[in-house]
Amino acid sequence: MNRLTAVLASLLITAGGAVSARAQSWEGIHHVSVEEAAANFATPPADFASHVIWGWEGPMDIETIRHDLDSIKTKGFRSVIFEAGYHLPFEYLSDDWFKTVRRAVREAKKRDLKVWIIDEGKYPSGFAGGKFTKERPDLRMQALIPVDTVSVAAGESVTGLKLDPRAISAVALSRSGEPSRTVPVINGTISFKAGDGDWDILVAGTDFRTGQTRAVNNPDGRKDTSNSLCDYLNPAAVRQFLDWTHEQYKKYLGDEFGKTVLGFRGDEPDFAYTPWTPDMVREFKDRKGYDPTPMLASLLAPVRSVAEERFRADYWDVWSELFAVNFFGQQAEWCAENGLAYITHLNNDHNMPVCIRAEGSLFRDLSKVQVPGVDAIWNQIWPGTVNDFPKFASSVSHVYGKPRVFSESFAAYYTAPSIPQAKYAVDYQMVRGVNFFEFMFWMAGSRNSNWMTDPAMKGLNDYTNRATWLNAVGVPGARVAVYYPTSTFWLDNQAVNPDLVEIAELLLQHQFDFDWVDDDAFTEALTVEDGRLRNLSGQSYSTLVIPSCDAISTDAWARIEEFAAAGGDVLFWGRKPTMLVGRTFTEPSAVPDTPDWLYEPSVSWTRTVAAAMPSPEMKLLLPPPAPRDRRARTEAGTAQPDPTSFIRYTRRVLDDGVIYLIFNEGEQECSFKAEFDADGAVREWNAGTGDIKAIDASTGASDGRTVLEMTLAPWESRIISFSEK
């Protein structure tokens, strides 16, 4: 289905009440009662279960397959994902590969294990094990690149200078700081008069260029450019990728699609160069209304003028839309048509300036897939580390009505986690919205011990499956939306990133959960109802925070004004935007004055910020901690922080109640009173054992709110529900 169809389908699912019993875990918001959640708590449905990467290495004979699947199941895994590896007796994507996969799927089915499949022979996704280089080089990835530099000294000129045949655009760069000058490329030649200054003419052209790939079919296993990625922006190239991979799996496994085989996972698709595709000029003209060719070379310049930066934003807007629709959208459509889900995560999703430079728009890309995800590698999620990036993927899922949020966890960790450390990483991500985990790594045929062979691994799996089940049903519960200024990064302003990181941490430190929303969300997923912003999950935001940014789209601004006029609270936190952008960034308009909206110029927790916040879902009845930098405190060895600043939660709203997951991610025990925006019967859910017990709420309840006394040990989590009965 296309984007409009997908959005309509999500709306119908949300509006239609409970998802049918036949729906898969990724299909629509799961409207259930507290009792229905309890009925599946001890043993959640298998399609909700997290999985382990099973790395195929060596012979992969039937004995190896059976031994590994038996061992995997013994450790509590109910689902497994196949990853192609090295030293196999057959070539990746050969008939023997698919036959062996089919044999393994049949063995998994015998053990009631669900199967996912990584869509590439290593990573990133999109090179089909090297087939584009070998069989369809015309569909390889392309880029805009420098093809020549022409120096012209003061007083000199060039006339009709013949250029590299790949040349399409040129820009003259002054050595003395004068504004750059566009140089027309006419019939493959340029002419230019230097005048009083010295100039270097940067000539841009197009050619095949790929980022590095790690391919199982590469004889020496290196990560290099010998196996090119496909042209992600070209729908024909992506269709060829599907024909070589997904369609072949369908031939061998189609009878298990949606039953044993649940879907495919992509891995880190991105661009190492400025993206290009043969239809770029036409696509750009259709979207922006002008020819980009004269300005293309400026994209490669080390310094750009204001006009050139605005053109860059237009260019990033166009190619990111092509990437989202033609690559992610086309694969998601294929999976939906075949009863499967498409999971993916981007590269550098923990470092948004790099992610936006290489992948255009995280929110736009992930909004197209069934299961948005993140990649928790390199000890990014670890005790003592502050890293809130899992909220990017969870925000996309919440805003667009997607019930699952994925994390590939523990890949390339510098330190193999203990089971308690692994549980910490799971809880840390769950309170940031993740509810579907992939644990790394189970090597095929290995008899060696690793962290997953620990006897306590089954307990971790049981805990994770139960807790993520509760975090996947119902409607997300955050009441604060924070605008994410992707277009400001397109304008090449990276300086806003520290403000965004700090605002996210301040909100969480003060126990205000939130979702990020970008420009696209205001037109595709957010409506104003009863003075709130309502998303496709049925979740409502009472407060919108606009952090430091340069620009907001005119369509988003219109929705924001509608929200404010209906009684919603809008807070500018940091530097106010100066531009509203319609069809093109080259013709911005001024941001209207909004004297009635709240404004806090400092990125710190102040009375103004507190006044903009909605009624809290969970309020700690203690004085809030003073603003401070947790990292600096730890490094300086100064006074210990207030333990309450490490309390995090997430909330799901069910048909007749709410469920809270509360986590102490600090190193100190923390005792506090918590006032919950809920009342009724109170129960505690033990995800380790599957038990549920009633809690005495006699410590206080009034006006629909309940007060509980709690003590959480370091790294301890608790799950509490409130319901009508």
N, C-alpha and C positions, 0 to 999 in steps of 0.2 A: 504494500500500500504506500501511496505517497504521503507527504507530511500532513496534508489536510485530512486525508482519510484516517491517518493514525491518530490525529488529535480528536477527530469526531468519534473514533472508536473508544478512545479513553474517556471521553465525555459520557458516552452511552453506558460504559461499564460503571463509571462513578455514579451516574444518575439511576442506574437500574437496581441498586441494592446489592445484596450479597452475590458474590461471584458463584457461579454454579459449581457443583462438586467436581465436574469434569475439567474445570479450568486449571491450567498449570500455575506454578508459583509466581511466574512473571506476568500473568495475564490479569491486569486490572487490580484495583484496590480490593482487598479481602475484608468485606464487612462481616464481622463475626461478633457474637456476644462474648462476655467473659467466660461463660460456661462452655461455649464452643471452643474457645482458646484453651481452656483447661482440659477438655476432652482429648486434645491432641498433644498436650504438653509433655507427657512422659515419653511418647514416641511420635514426634512430628512426622508429617508426610515426607516420604523419601525425596520428592522433588524440591523440598525446602532445605535438604541437608547440604552442608558444606562438603567440600571434596579435597582430595589430595592429588597433586601432580604425580603421575606415574611416568617416569622418564624411560623410554624404551632404549635399551642398549644391548648389544650382543645378539645372540641367536634368536631370541623370542620364540622358542619352541613351546609346545603345549605344556610341558612340565614347568617351564619358567612362568608362563601365563597363569597356570593354576596355583602355583606356589605363591606368587605375588598377590593375586587377588584374595587368596585365603588369608595371607598375612595382613593385607590392608583391611579386610573386614574384621579380623580379630582386634585391630586397634580402634574399632568403633566407627570407621568410615563407612558411610552408606552410599557414597558416590565417589567416582574416580574420573580424572581427566587424562586422556592419552596425549603424550608429547613425543614426537619423533626425536630420536637421538642418533648417536654415531655407532659405527661398527655393526650395522645391521646386515643381514645376509641378502637383502634386497634393496633396491633403490626406492627412496621416498616417492610416493605417488605412482609407483608401478603396480601392475596387477597383483603381484605377490604382497605388496604393502597392504592393499585393500583387502585381500583375502585374509591376511593375518589379523587385521583390525576386526574383520567380521568374526573370525574365530574368537578373538578376545571379548567382543561384545556378547557373543553367545555364552561364554563362560561367566561373564559378569551377570548376565540375566539369571543364570542358574543360582547365583548367590544373592539375588535380589539387590544387586548394586546398580545404580544409575550411572550413565556414562556421558561425559562431555568430551569434546575433541578440540585440541588447539589447532587452529586453521592453517598453520605453517610449519615447515620443517626448520624449526628454531624461530628466529625473529630478525627484524620486525615482520609483521604480516604483510603479504602482498607480493612476494617474488616467486611463489609456487615452486619452491625447491630449485629454482634456477631456470624454469621453463621459459620465462620471458627472454632471458639472454639467449637461450639456445634455439627457441622455436618462434618467438614473436618479438624480435628486437624492435620492431616498429611501435610496439606498445609499451616500451620501457619508459621509466620516469624521465621527465625533462625539466630543464631549469633555465632561468635567465642568468647569463654569466657575462663577465667581461671578456671580450674577444680581442681588444686592441687598446692601446693608449697612444695618442698622437700629441706630442709637445710642440707648442707654437710660441716662440719667443716674442717679446715686445717688438712691435713694428713689422713683424712678419705676417704672412698669410698663406693659406693653402687653398687651392681651387681644384675642384673635381677630383679630390684624392680618393682613389679606389680603396675600399675597405675589405676586410675579411668577408667572404660570402655569407657568413652567418649573421652579419650585422643588421640590426633593425632600428637602433636608437642611439643617440649620442648626446652627451652633456659636457660643456666646457667648464672646468673647475679652475678658479683663479688661484695663483700662488700668493697673491697679495691681499686676499680676503674680500675681493669684490664678489657680488652675487653671481651665482652660476648662470650659465646661458645655455639654453636648449639649442642644439645644432641639428638642423634637419638632415636626415639621411635620404638622399634622392638617387634612385637607381643605383644603390650600392656605393655612393660617393658622398663626400662632405666638402663644404667650402667654409672658410672661417678666417676673419681678420682679427689679429690679436689686439691691435691698438697699443696703448701704453704699457700694458702689463703682460706678464708671462702666464701662459695657460696650458693646462693638460686636458686633452679631450678624451673622456672615458667613453669607449664604444662598447655597447651591449649587444649581445646576440643570444641565440637559443641553441641548445644542444642537449643530447642525452646526458643526464647526470643522476646518479643514485647515491643515497646514503649507504653506509656500510650495512651488510647483512651477515648474519651468522647462519650458514646453511649446512644441513646435515649431509648434503651431497657434495660439499666442498671437501676434496680429498684430505687436506691438512687441517680442517676444522677451524681455520682462521676466520676472524671477522674482517671482511674486506669488501671490495666493490665488484668482485667477479660475478656475482649473481644479482642482477639488477632488480630493484623493485619495479612494479608496474606504474604507469601513469595514474596516480590516484584520482586525478581530476577528470579523467576521460572515462565516461561510462562504458565504452566498448572494452577498455582495458580491464576494468573491474569485472565486467561480464565474463571476460576470458578467464580471469582468476577463479570465478565461481564455477565455470565449466570444467576447469582442471581439478578443482578441489571438491566443492560442495556437491556438484552434480555427480561426481564419481562416487562419493560416499553414499549418495542416494541410491545409486545402482546396486551397491553391495549391502546397504543397511536400511534402505527405505522402509522396510516392513517394521523396523524398530524405532523409526522417528516418532518422537512424542511419547514413546513408551519407555524403552530402555535408554535410548539415545535422546538426550534433552536439548543439545544444541552445540554451538561452536563458540570458541573464545578467540578474539583477536589480541594482538600484542604490540603495543608501542608504534603504530604507524605514524611517521612524521617525515618532514622534509629537512634535508641537510643544506639545501640551497634555496634561493628564491624560486618558488614554484612557477611552472609554465606548462601549458598544454596547447596543442595546435589551435584550438578554438578560443583561446583566451581573449583575443581582441574582440571577436564577435560577442562573446559572453559579457565582456566588460561594457561594450557599447550598449547592449540591451539593458543592462542594469543601471549604468551611470549616465548614459546619454552623451558621452563624448569619447573620442578616440584616445586610448592611453599611450599610443606608440611614441609620440614625441617625448613623453616624460619617463618612459621605462628605464632609461639609463640612470636616472636620478636615484632609483631604488638601490643601486650599487655604490652610490657615492658615500664617502666617509662622513660628510657633513651635508645636511639638507636645509633648504630654506623653509619658511612656514608653508609656502604653497606646495613645495615638494613633499613635506610631511603630510599635508592633507591629501595629496595624491596617493601617498603610501597607504594611508588609512583606507581610501577607496579600493586600492588594489588588494589589501588584506581582507577587506570585506567581501570582495568578489571571489577570491580563490578559496577563502574559508567556507563560503556557501557551496562552491563546487565540491570541495572536499567532503563536507558534511552530507550532501545529498547523493553524490555519485559514488562515494566509497562507503561510508557508514550506512547511509539510507538504503542503498541498493542491496547490501548484504542483509540488513535487517528485514527488508521486504521479502527477500528470498526465504529467510528463516521463518517468517510469519506464515508464508504460503505453504510451508512444509511442516508446520506444527512444532517448530523449534524456536529457541531463543538465541540471540546474538549478544554475547558478553564482550565487552572490550574495555581496556584502559589505555590512556595515552602515555606518551613518554614525557618525563619531567613534570608530571602532574603535581609534584611537590614544589616546583619552582616556576611559578606562573609566568614571569617575564620570558623565560626560555620556552615554555610550553606554547605561549601565544605566538612567539616568533616562528616556531617550527610546526604548529598545528592549527593556527588561525584563531580558533575559539573553542575552548574546552566545552563550554556549555552548549554551543551549537552542535558540535560533533556528537557529544554523548546524548543529546536529546533525541537523536535518531535511532538509538539502539534500544533493545528490550531491557538490557541490564547494564547500566553505567557502572564503571568501576574505577579503582585506584590501584596503584602498585606500591606496596610498602616494602621497600628494599633497603639495604645498606644501614640497618639499625635506625631507620627514620622514625619508627615507632618503638620507643624503648624507654624504660624508666629514667626520669630526669630530663627527657627531651620534650620540648614543646613543638608540636607539629600538627596543625589543625587541618591539613589539606584533605583528609577524608571527607570533609564537609562539602567539597566541590561536587563530588559524584553524588552524595546523598541529596544535596540540594537539587540537582537535576532530576533525580528520581521523584522527589517530593513535588516539585513544581509541575512536572509533566505526567503525574499520575502513574508512576512506575513503582511497584511494591518492593522490588529487590535492589540492593546496593552491594556491589561486589568488591572484594579486596584480594589481590594476589599478595600473600603475606610470607615473609621470611626468606625470600630469594636473596642470595648474595649477602646475607647477614654476616657482619664481621665476627660476631659471637653467636655460636649456636645457642638458642635459648633453652633454658630449663623449662619445665612445664609451668611453674608459676610465672616466669617471665613471658611465656607464650600466652598464658591467660591474660596477663596484663595488657599485652598488645591487642588481644581480642576485645577486651572490655574497653580499652582506650578508643578503639575504632567504633565499637557498637554505640557508645554514648555520642558519637559524632555521626550516627546514622547508618553505619555499615551493618548488613544483616545476612551476608553470604560470603563465606571465606574459602579460599583455596590455599592449602598449606603446602609449602615446599619442603622436602622433595623426596620422592620414593624412587630410588634407582632400581630398575628392573634386574632381577636375579641377584641382588645384593644380599649377602648374609651378614654384612657388617652392621654394627650398632651405630645409631645416630640419635638425635633428640627425639625422633618419633618412635623409636623402639622402646622408650621408657615405659614401664608398666602403667604409669599414670596417663598415658596418651589416650586410652579409651575414655577415661573420665573427662579429659579435656574436650574430646569430640562430643560426648554426651552433653556436657555443659553448653558447648557452642551451639549445637543443634537446637537445644531447647530454648536458649536465650534468643537466638536469632529468629526462631519461630515467633516468639512474642513480639519481636521487633519488626516483623514483616507483616503482621496482620493489623487491621484497623487503619486509621488515618494518622499521619504524622501530626505532632502536637505543638510545634513551635509557633509563636505569635509575632515574631520579629522577622522582617525581611530586610536584607542588606543588598543594596544595588552593587553589582560587580561591573566596574568600568572597563570592559574589554576594549572598547574603542579608544580609550585613553592610551592603552598600550599600543594599539595600531598607529596612533599619532607619535609613537616612539618616546612616550613619557614613562620611563620606568620608575620615576621617583615616587609615584603613588604607592608602590608595592609595600614598603614598610608600614605605611598607615593602614593598609588593608589587613596586614598580618596582625598589627597591634589591636585594631578594633575587634577582630575576631576573638583574640585572646581575652580582651577586657570584657566582652559580653559573656564569654564562658566563665571567666573568673567570678563574675557577679551573678551566675546562675540564670542567664537569659539565653536560652537556646535560640537558634536562628537558621534561616536558609539564605543562601546567595540567590539573587535574581539578576539576570542580565537584560539588555535591551530587547532581545528576541522574546523573552518570557512575557513582557508586557503586552505583546500583540498575539502571541501564540497560546498562552496558558493562564494569564491572569485577568480576572474580571473584578469589577467593584460591586459588592453586594453588602447591603446593610452597613455601610461605612467601613468595610474591610476589603482587603485584596484576597480573593479566593482563587486557589490554584486547581489544577486538574485532579489532585488527590482529594479535593473537598476540604482542604486545610485553609484556614483564614488567618491573615496577618493584620494586626491592629496598628503596628508601627512599621514605617519604612525608614531605614537609615540610608542616606546618600553620603558616602565617604568622599575623600578627596578625589577629584576627577576633573577632566577638561571638558568633556562633551557628553551629552545624552541625546538619544534619538528623539525627533519630534513626536513620533508615535508613542514612545515610552513616556515622554513628558506629558502628553495629553492624558494618558491613563493616570499618571501621578497626580495631576491637577484634579481629575475626577475623584480620585481617592481622598485627597485633602478636602475637597468641597463637600464630600459626604461625611466628613467627620474623622477621617483617618489622621494619625499623627505622622508628620514628616520631620525628620531631623537631618540637617546638614551637619556632618561631623568631620571636620577638617577643612580643606579648601573647597569653596563652592565652584561648580562648573561655570564656564563662561560661554559655551556654545551649545546650540541646539542644531542637530544635523538631520536633514531630510534625505533626499535621494543621494546627494553627494556631499562629502566633507568639504569640497571646494567652495560651497555656497552656504556657510553656516549663518544662523541668526542668533541674536542675543538671547540670553536666558532672562525671562521676565523677573521683575522684583517680586519677592514673596515675603513681605514683612511679617505675616502671621505664622510663618513656619519657624520652627526652632532652629537655632544655629549655635554650634559649639566649635570654635575654630581650633582649639587644642585637641590633640588626640590623647585624651585622658578622661578618666571617669569623673564627671562633675555633676552638680545639681541639675544643670540643663539636660545632660544625658539621662540622668535618672528620671527626670520629669517626663521625658519622651517615651519611656518604657511602658509597656502594657502591664496589666495585673499579672504578677508572676505565676507561672505554673507550679513552681516550687520555690518558696522563700525561706532562707535560713534566718532564724530569729536571733541574729547576732549582729553587732556592728560590722559593716562591710570593711574589708581590708583596704588600706591605703594603696593607691596605684603604685606599682613598682615593677621592675624588670626581673622576672624570676631567674633568667639566665645569669644576669649580673650578680644577683644575690648569691647564687650557688657558687659562682666562680670566685667571688670575693671572700666567701666563707663568713659572711656577716650574719646578723640575727636571723633565726629561722622565720620563714613566712607564716602567716596565719594559716592553719591547716584547712580552714573552710574555703580558701581560694583554690583548693585542689579538688573540690567536690564538683562532679559533673553529673548530668542526667540526660536522659532522653525520654520522651513520652509518646505513647500511642493511644489514640482515642477509639474505643470500641463502641459497639452499638448501645451498650448499657453500662459503660464504665470506662476507666482509664487504667493504663499500666505504665509504671515508671521503672526504668532501670537507673539506678544510682550507683556511682562509682567514686571511690577515693583514689585518685591517681597520685597522691602524695606519699611521702615517706614517713608520715606521722599518723598515729591514731587520731581520729577526729570525732568529738562528741558534740552534738548540736540538737536543737529543736528545728524541725522543718514543718512549715505550713504549706500544705498541698491544696491546690485549687480543685478539690474533689471531696466528696463525702460518700457515706454509705458503708457497706460492708468492706472491711479492710482485710486483705490477705497477703501473705508473703509466699513467693514462689521460689523454691530451691531448684535452680537449674542443674545443680550437681546431682541431685537424687531424683528429681521429678516430683517431689512432694510439694503440696500446697497446704498452708495452715492459716487459720484465722489469727488476727492480731487485735489485741485490746487497744482501742483508740480513745481510751478514757482521758488521755492527756489534754483533750480539748477539741471541740468542733463547733463552728458557728458560721452562719452566712454561707453555707455551702463549702466551707473550707475545713480541713482537718489538720491538727497538729500532732506530730509524732516525735518522740525522743529517739534519737538514733546514735549509735556509735559504730564507726567503720574503722577497721584496722587498715594499715597501709595496704593498698592494692585490693581492698575488699569491695565487692559489689553486692547489691541487694536489689531484688525485684519486688515491688509493692503494687497491688491493684486496689482500686476502689470501684465498687459496683452497687447496683440497686438492690441486689440480694446476695 
